[in-house]
């Protein structure tokens, strides 16, 4: 069963461009990781949100310890309000198959 993750980053306003750049640089590296079905970056007025889909808990565990995420955390040090807000979720399909789940 797929694992869905919503990761939210709250940048310090004066570092917003640097945080965005770090996230954009990381996306293709994560896309290359085994088990990554989706790693999509979104922007809001005061935050960046990554919507992720992993093939398994094991794949997500490997990602959590992988170099791209370690490098991202180093690049974000001192540039965010708190740490990444990571929410790991289980899909509850509803409605149509195409529209009701990731």
Secondary structure, 3 states (H helix, E strand, C coil): CCEEEEEEECECHHHHHHHHHHHHHHHHHHHCCCCEEEEEEEECCCCEEEEEEECCHHHHHHHHHCHHHHHHHHHHCCCECCCCEEEEECCCCCCCCCCCCC
